[in-house]
Amino acid sequence: MLVQNFNYSLPAELIAQRPLDERDASRMMLLDRTLCTFEDRAFRELPRILTAGDLLVFNNTKVFPARLLGRRRGAGAQQISASNPAARTFLTAEMELFLTRRECDDIWWGLVHPARKVRTGEVLIFGNDELEAEVIERGEHGLRRVRLKARSGSIDESINRLGHVPLPPYIHRADEFRDRETYQTVYAKVRGAVAAPTAGLHFTEGILRELRDCGVETCEVTLHVGLGTFQPVRVENVAEHKMESERFEIPESCATAVNQALDEGRRVVAVGTTSVRTLEHAVRQFGGRIEAGSGETNLFIYPGFEFQVVQGLLTNFHLPRSTLLMLVSALAGRELTLQAYQHAVRERYRFYSYGDCMLIG
């Protein structure tokens, strides 16, 4: 199966650059896998579209301000080139460090740009020497293992103060103060993600109350979304792609809820692709049941995958040729998925992180 089979054409103006004023005001496409149909609805209808007894599984990971802008020690600051789409032009800096994964308190992996200038042993500084990152190991495609050191206070406090919301590269604007709230789900609890589980951005406290009132059950897992969610697939054959590992945790309450739903023949509906990967990894790890626990997963889901837990999915619209689009295609079928995307383009849906959503049932 070729990566090019998951391509589609999208007008640039359909890529949402900002959130709607109200989280739950987005549109929602209903995709029926059995009837091979799709229907235009509104997200606010979700509590009445789902069935009493359905179990919604959320990912409660919390995004932190993972993007740091600074310079190499000894280098003078300079304006970031406006021609560089990955850069943020609102700061004076020459180097970008996108923190991706924490190993321990002060050791992190991060993506450096421009990477070719940064060698092992060099030190990057951020703010007025408030935070520094010593490069201790080089990885592929701009990855660097770094040791962080804060001048005062904790490393996390310095990151919170100096960091910027890690908006996806297809959002061509500087992050704004508002993004600290809007690029975060209302149920986010566990800090550690460098990208939001965007299917959850549509939910409000009011919608969650309506779901409970309609008899829809909910539970939460944690999967810390890593930079791999934006990394391009660099191979031609889908099966040759390797996913980046991401940390997950399943609490006892969620394991019990999922197993009970499966035993009773009730539908498990994942909110976002990260919830799918967590559940489908866990059921294989624990021999056909979900058990409480934590670990890492690099599960790659693409057409031909046999789902053992998830029977429905709420998800946003994804990039062409991406692993996320492949996961959706595995559940709904590649041809039906691409037909639905073509319909979304014709009907002027808003795409990607701040865009509209699709409910696959």
C-alpha positions, 0 to 999 in steps of 0.5 A: 500500500502506497502513501500516495494513495492517501493524498487529496487536494485541499484549498489553503483557505480551508485550513483553520487559522484560528478557533471559533469564538465558541468551542462547540459551534463547529460543524460535524460530518456523520460518516456511516460505515455500514450505509457508506453515507455521510451527512452534515450536522452540527457538533452541538447535536452530539449528545442526541446523536449518540446512544444511551450506553455509548462509552466515550473515551477522552485523552486528558493530556495537557499541552505545555508551551513547548516551543522555545526561541533563543540563540546559541551562546555567544551569538548575537540575536537576529530577526527570524526570516519571514520566509521561513514558514516554521519560524515565529517572526514576532521574536528576535531570535536565531534558534528554535527548540521544540521540546518533544519528550522528557526523559527525566527532570532536566534531560529532554529530546527536542527538535532544533531549527536550523539544526545544521548549526547546532553541534554536540556541546553547544549551548542554547540560551532563552530569555535573558539567560533565564534558561539554557539547553546544552546539546548532549546528543544528536539525533536524526531530522533535527532531533537533539538530546539536551540538558536544561538548566534554569537560572532560578526556579524550576525548569517547568516554571521557566518553560511556562514563562518563556515558551510559546504554544506549539501551534502546528506548522500549518497555522501561519501566525504567531501564537497568541495569549488566547491559544493557551486556553483554546489549544487545550481541551476543557478536561486537560489534566496531565501535563506532557503533550506538545500537540493537543488531541484536537477532537476534544477541543470542541467539547464544553462543560455544557456538552459534557453535562448534556452527554451525561444527561443523555445516558452517554458514559465517559472515561479518560486515558492519557497519551502525551501527543509527541512531535511525530503527529506532525512528522511527514511519512518519509517512505513510499510504502505505508508498511515501512513507516515507523511511528514515534513512541508516545507515553500513555496511562490507563487508570483503573476506572477507565479499564473497568468502564471499557471492559464492561462496555465490551462485555455488555455489547455497548459501543466504545467511541474514541474521542481522537486518534490518540484515544484509539491508539491507546486502547488498541495498544492496551488490548493487545498488550494485555491479551484481549482485555484492558488493564490499568497501567502505563507504558509507551506505544508506537502502534501504527494503524492503517488499512487492514488493521483489525480493531478490537475495542473501538467501534466509533471515532470522533476526529478532526480532518487530517493532513494528506498522506498522514498517519492520522488519515491512514488511521481514519481510513483503517476504521472507515475504509480508504475510499469512503474516507476520501469521498467524505473528505471531498465532500468536506471540501465542497461544503467548505468545512474547516480543516485541521486542528482548529477546524470542524470534526467528523463522527464515524459510526 
